């Protein structure tokens, strides 16, 4: 793998800052750019509230001399799915209100950050200290009303300035890449900066929001509802042709339009569908429990029986 060229303003860890005017003497976060495992005597690894111990644990796991074979086999691509999974498990613990689980899940997510930072350090790209430096710098820059002027502003004004600063950062990043001879993956666009591998509903929502900011949007929810009816009819027509690709395309159009309706009604479509999934799960488990009490399984029950129990489930306190 070819490593990206380093900025002349890179820190001692060999990693560039987010802009070419950054302080070249900026310290690594609490000395976290150094090797940690070597500072912990053999047999002295133990649970700790100090982030340095977690970094040392990861250093040891990735040590070619006595580390964990599985951890050593991993790379950014193989670990990425785990990172996404851990983020969802954090969201699940929050939704369930299980704060004991939340402690564990946040730790698992933090481990993913440490894992990626360790692999990047091995490649000479960046380390955990650079990650801490980058997010600290970003938060300070994006909150000038807190860290600079100390002015009293509205939430709306904060959001507007946040978007402006993000746009400035994207332009600066593009300029740095151009200076380094790195060809951008996508042309500069209003839609730039949206990760393509987001969950589909979230990606649709973010795409629509960006397009709406420049006036490319429906006037009101009613026109979106009309479009939903139109898209549903197009699915009917696509089915007549029995072409699976056409049906898939029309269903995609319908889902995209339903997401648009949710946006116009200030509803998060991902959260709305997640709640509906949970509701279906509760009701289906009610059916399973009721059938079990009568000595049956869903496979042994008729659709009519399950429909009747479904109606009962709708009336139950948990709904």
N, C-alpha and C positions, 0 to 999 in steps of 0.2 A: 504494500500500500504506500502510495506517495504521500508524504506529509506536507501540509500546507506551509507556505513560507511564513516565517515569523516576522513580526513587526520589529523595527529597530527599537521600539519602546517596550519590548517584552521585559517582564520581570525576570528575576534570577531563576525562576522555574521554567523559563523558556516559553512563556505564553504571553501573547499580546493583550493589552487592555482593549476596552471597547472602542476607544477612539485614539487618534494619533497625538492628542494633546494631553493625555493622561499623565499623572505624576509618575515619573520613571522610578522614583524612590519609594513608591507606595509599598508598605510592608505586607507580607503574606498574612492571612488571617491567623493571628495568635501562633505564628510559626508553623502552620499546618501544611506548609509545602515541603517539609522535611520528612524523611522516612521515619515512620512511627514504630514499626515492629522492632527495630534494632534497639530502641530505647526501653523496651519491656523485657526484663530478664526471663529466661525460659522458665515455664511453670508459674509465672506471675500474672498471666492473663486472668482477669476476673471482671465481673459486671461493675460498671462505673457510670457516673453521671457526666464524666468528662468525655467530650467528643473525641479527644485524642486517643482514648482507649478503643473506640470503635474503628478509627482509622488504623490503629495498630493491628486490630483483629483482621481487617481486610488486607493489610499489607502481608500478614502472616499467611492468610488463606491463598494469596496470589504468589507466594514465594516459591520459585521453582525448586528450591531445596527444602522439601518437607511440607509444602503447602497442600491444599486439598486438590486432588486430581480433577474433580468436577468443576470447581471454581476456576482452575487454570485453563480448562478447555473453553471457557466462555469468551464471547466477544460482544461488541456493542449490539449487533443484530440479534444474537441469541438471548441477550438479557432484556432487550426492549419489550418483548411481550410480558415479561414478569413485571416490569415497571408499570405498564398500563394496568395489569391485573391488580397490583398493589394499590394503585390510585382508586380503582373501583371498590376495593375492599375497605378503604378509608371511608368512601362515600356511603357504603353499605352500613358500616358501624355507626356513622352519624345518623343515618336515616332510622336505624333501629334504636337510637338513643343509648347504645351500649358503650359507655365510656371506658370500661375495662378493656373491651376489645379495641377501642380506638387507640389506646396507648400502644398496644401491640402492633396495630396496623400502621400507625404513623412511624413506628420504629422500622417496620418492614419497608416502608416507602423511603425513609431516610437511608436505609441500607442500599437501596437502589442508586441513590445519588452518590453515595460513597463508592459503590462498585464501579459506576461509570467513570467517576473521577480517577479512581485508581488505574483503570485501563488506559485512560487518556494520559495519565502521568507516565505509564510505561512506554507510551508512544512518543513522549516528549511534547505533547500538545498542551495540556494544562493539568492542574491538580485541584484538590479540594479547596485549597486556599484561594485559587483563582475563581472558583465557583462562588465562594462566600464574598469575595471582593466584587465580582460582577453584579450580584443581586443587591448588595449593599449600595453600590454606586447607582444602580438603576432606581432603587426606591428613593434615594435622596434626590436624584435628578427629577423624578416624576412627581415629587411632592414639594415644589418650591415654596408653596404657601405655608409649609410646616418648617422646612429647614433653611429657608432663605428670608422671605419677606415676613413670615409670621402673620400674614393677612387673614382676615375673616372672610371666607368665600363660601359660596353655596356648593352643594354636592354636584349640581349640574355644571357649574363652572370648573370644578375639579375634573370631572369626566371629560369636558371639552379640552382642557389643557393637557390632560393625560394623553388623549388621542393625538394632539398636536406634537407632543414630545415623542411619542412612538413613531410618528411619521418622520420626525427629524432623525431619530435613531436609525430607522430603516434606510434613509438617504445616506447617512454617514457610513453604515455598514456596506451599502452598495458601492460607495466611493472607495472604501478600503479594499473591497474585493477587486474592483476594477484596477486599482493601483497595483495590486498584487498579481494581476493577470488572471484572476479567477473568473470564469464565465458564469454569470448568474443562471440558475436553473430555470427561472421564469422571467419573462419580460416585466419591466416595472409596470405595475397595474394598481388600480384601486383595490383589487382583490389580493394584492401581495401580502404575505405575512400570515396567511391562514394555513395551518398545517393540513396537508392533504389526507393524512391518516387519522383525522379526528373521527369519532363516531358519526355516521352519515347524517343523522338529524341535527347534531351540533354543527357539523360542517355546513349544512344547508342554511341553518339559522345565521351563522356568522357571515356567510356569503351574501345572504339577503340584506343583512344589516349594513354591510359595507356598500352594496349597490344602492341602498336606499339613501345613504348619506349624500349621494350626488344626484338624487332625484329620480332614480330608476326604481319606481315602486308603484304599487296600487294606491288608488286614492283613499279607499276605505275598506273595511271588512266585507261589506256587501258584495263588492266587485270580486273579491277573492272567493267568496262563497259561490258566485256564479261560475267562476273558473273551475272550482271543484266539481260542480255538476258537469261542466263541459269535459273535464278530464275523465270523469267516471263513464260518460258516454263513449269516449274514445277507447276505453278499455273494452267496452261491449263490442265495439266495431273491430278491435284488434283480435278479440277471441274468435270472431267469425272467420278470420283469415288463418287461424290456428298456427300463427308464427310466434314461437315462444319469445324470440328476441323483441318483436314488436310489443307483445304483452308486457314483457319486463320493462321496456322503455316507458310505456304508458303508465304502469304502476309507479315507476319512479317519478314521473311527472306529477301524478296525483299526490304522492307523499311529499314532494317538494312544495306543492301548492298548499297542502294541509299545514305544513310547517310555516308557510307564509301567513296563513290565517292565525295560527297560534301567536306569531310575532305581532300581528296587528291587534290581537286581544291581550297582549302582555302576558302570554303563557309560555313557559319554557317547554317546548315539545318533548325534549328528552326526559324531563322530570314528569311530565304528564303521562308519557307512555310507561315510564318506570312505575308510577303509581297504579296504572291500569294493570300492568303485569303482576304487581303485588296483590291487587284485588282479585284477579283471576286465580292466582295461586291459593289465596284464602278460601275462595268459594269452591274450588276443585278439591281442596283438602277436606272441606266440609262434606262434600259428596263421598269421598273415600272413607271418612270416619263413619258416616251414616250407613254406608253399605257394609262396612266391617262389622258394625253392631248387628246387622241382619245376616251376617255370615256370608257375605258376597264380596267379590272384587269388582272393580270397574269393568273388567273383561267379561264378567258373568252377568252384568246388568244390561238392561235394554236402554236405548237412548231416551225413551219416554220416562223411565225411572230416574235417570240422571237429570233430565230436564226438570222434573218435579223437585228433586233435591236442590237443583240450582236455584229455583225460585225460592225455596226455603232459606237457602244460604243468603240470598239477597235481603231477606227480612231479618236475618240474625243480627245481633248487636255489632258484630265486627264487619258486617256487610260484605 
